[in-house]
Amino acid sequence: MSEFTQQIINGLALGSIYALIALGYTMVYGIIKLINFAHGDVMMVGAYAGFFSISYFHTNLVVALIVSMIVCAVLGVIIDRLAYKPLRKSSRIAALITAIGVSFLLEYVFVWVFTASSRSYTKNVINLKSYHFMANQVTLTGKDILIFSVTVFLMVLLQYIIKQTRIGKAMRAVSLDQEAALLMGINVDRIISFTFAIGSALAAAAGVLVGVYYNSIDPLMGIMPGIKAFVAAVLGGIGSIPGAVIGGYLLGTLESLVSGYGSSLYRDAVAFGVLILILLIKPTGIMGEDTGEKV
């Protein structure tokens, strides 16, 4: 029982990171029906922004998180304006190919500037005190508590923005019908840019948490978490914010259980197996709704 509890704790920590990244995927898809495959690399940029904030400007973790989120929010808006906005009326495949191109651009610009070698966050950036339960067989680390706390806070804040603010209501209106929102006086392009900013900021927070959790970052670190977060978004129902959260936690817990009771070599295969199964059995995901296609 203690081993199972430990794996659940590990899975929730990993799932928190997937959930933060998946939220960006699902928000952008909900607004403009685009799978932003550059999203994982925005997370990587956030990890580097947090690293430089802590290592060179000697800020604490909270300030590093804020700096990282601001940097990536601006980056998200720039990517939208330069890469995606000119393709608003183009085919989806054109936007998808552009997203892949932006992903490679970010990766290899960082490889060129910082080399492919990994960097480590300062070890004393957080309280590493551990708490032991169940006859010292279950451990809850300071990193786990940090990840849970930051993730829950950001999710509550996101929910407040979407449900209670004017710009959140405008986001929901654009998601439902862009043309009607435009006729009602909503600046659709501004709302799309704001969506990219929020999604990128959440990815940046995930990047900093990955850097703290694994104590290692590199220019190619965003590839696998980005793909797995996409799997989590599809699992939960892409376009659904609660679905992205549920999918992230389910995928993280499943990976942790596979690693704990089987082998860590199989966890990637299991993640992609889940993607195949969900597409075969319920393509709309757990929280997604089949609205049909209007003709």
PyMOL commands that set and color helices and strands:
alter all, ss='L'
color gray80, all
select helices_A, chain A and resi 2-32+39-57+61-87+92-114+123-125+142-164+166-176+178-183+188-214+223-236+241-261+264-281
alter helices_A, ss='H'
color red, helices_A
select strands_A, chain A and resi 131-133+138-140
alter strands_A, ss='S'
color yellow, strands_A
deselect
rebuild
show_as cartoon
